[in-house]
Amino acid sequence: MISEGKHKASRTVAAGAVAGVMLLAALSLWSVIPLVWLWVGSQFADSQFPSLGPYLIVLFGAIASILLVAWILGRLNEVYIRLTGARDVGPIRMGWMKSLRDSEKSGDPPSLIEVVIIGSVVIAFLAFIAWFFIAAGSPLPNS
C-alpha cells in the first residue's frame, strides 16, 4: 500500500505533466499547426500562383486541427481537475499590486486552461517579436 504522502506526490507530478502537455498543445495552436498546414498546402501547389485548392486545404485543415487540439485541451483540463481537485490555479494578483480600495474578492481566480492559453499567446508573441527583430533580417535590398 502506498503511503498518503507518496500518493499525493505522484498526483502532483502527474498534474504537472498534464499542465506541461497542455502548454505544449496550446503553443502548437500558434506554431506547429499553421506551419504544418502551410507545408501540406504547398505540396498541392504546382506553381507560385496556385488555384484556390491549396488555400482551401490550408484553411480547413488548420481549422479542423485547431478544433481538435482545443477539444484535447478541454479533456486534459478535466484530467488536471480530477488529479488536483481544484478548478482554478489560485489568485494570480500579487499583494503589493493591490489598491487599498480593492475588494477582498474581485472575481473567480483563473482556471488552468485560461492560464495555459494566455501563457501560450504571450510566449508565441514574444517568440514572434524576437524572430522579427533578431532572426528575420531586413526585407530591404542591400544596395
N, C-alpha and C positions, 0 to 999 in steps of 0.2 A: 504494500500500500504506500502510495506517495504521500509524503508529508504535505501539510497545507501550504507551507512556505514555498516548497518546490513547485507545487501545482500553480500557485499564484505567479511565481516567476516564469514558468513556462507559458502561461496565458499572456503575461506581459510581453514576452519575447514574440509570441505569435501575433499579438496585436500590433507590435512594432513592425513586424514583417508585412502584415496586411497593409498598414499605413504606408510603408515604403513602396509596395506594389501599386497602391492607389496613386501615389505621387508619380511613379513612372508611367502608369497608364494615362494619367491626366496630362503629363508632359507630351506623350505621344499624340495627343489631340492637336497640338500646335506644331509638331515637328515631323514625326515619323509618318503619320497618316497622310498629310498633304504631299510630302515628298515622294512617298511610295506611289500614290495615285498619279502624280505628275509623271513619274517614270513609266508607269503602266500605260498612261495615255500616250506618251511619246513613242512607245513601241508600236502603236497603231497608226501613227502618223507617217505618211510616205513622203512628205515634203515639209519645208519650213512653214508653209501656209496650208495646214490641213483643213479638211472639211469639218463639219460640226460633230462628227462621230467621236473623235478622241476627246473633245471638250466635254461631251455628254458622259463619256466613260469616267473621266476625272470627277466631274460634278457628282454623279450619282454614286460612284464608288466611295468618294470621300464622305458624302452624307451618310451612306449606309454604315461605313466603318466607324464614324463618329457616334452614330446612334448605338452601335453595338458596344463600343467602349464605354459610353455613358451608362448603358444597362449593366455592364460588368462592374463599373464603379459603384452603382447602386447596390448590387449584390455584395460587393466587398465591404461597403459601409455597413450593411446588415451583419456581416460576419464580425466586423470590428465591434459593433454594438453588443453582439452576443458574447464576445470574448471579454469585453471590459465592463459591460453592464451600464455604460454611460452613453447617452445620446449626444453629448456635447463634449468639447475639449476644455471647458472651463473658461473663466473670464480671461480675455486677452489684454485688456487695457491695464497698464501699469498704474500703481497707486500715485506715483508722482506726476502722472499726466492728468489726473482728475481735478476738476474745478471744485471749489467748495460748494458750489451750487448744484453739483451733480447729485442726482438721487441715488439712493443705495442700489436700486435695481433698475437699470436703464433699458433692459431688454434681455432676451434669451441669449446665452453665450453661443458662439458658432459651433456647428457640428463639424466633425472631421472632414466630411466631404466638402463643406464650404471652405474650410481652411486649405484643403488639398487643391481645389480648383483655383482659388485665388492665388495660392502659392505658385502653382504651375504657370499661371498667366504672368505673374511678376518675374519668375525665372525665365520664361520664354522671352519676355520683353527685354530684360537685361541682356540676355544672350544675343538678341537681335541688335540691340544698340552696340554691344561690344563688337559683333561681326561687322556692322555697318561702318563704324568709325575706325576699327583697327584692321580687320582682315579683308574687307571687300576691295579696298583700293579705289582709286579715283576713276570715275567714268569719263572724265575729260581726256581729250587727246594730249599727248606728251609734246606737242610742238611749241 
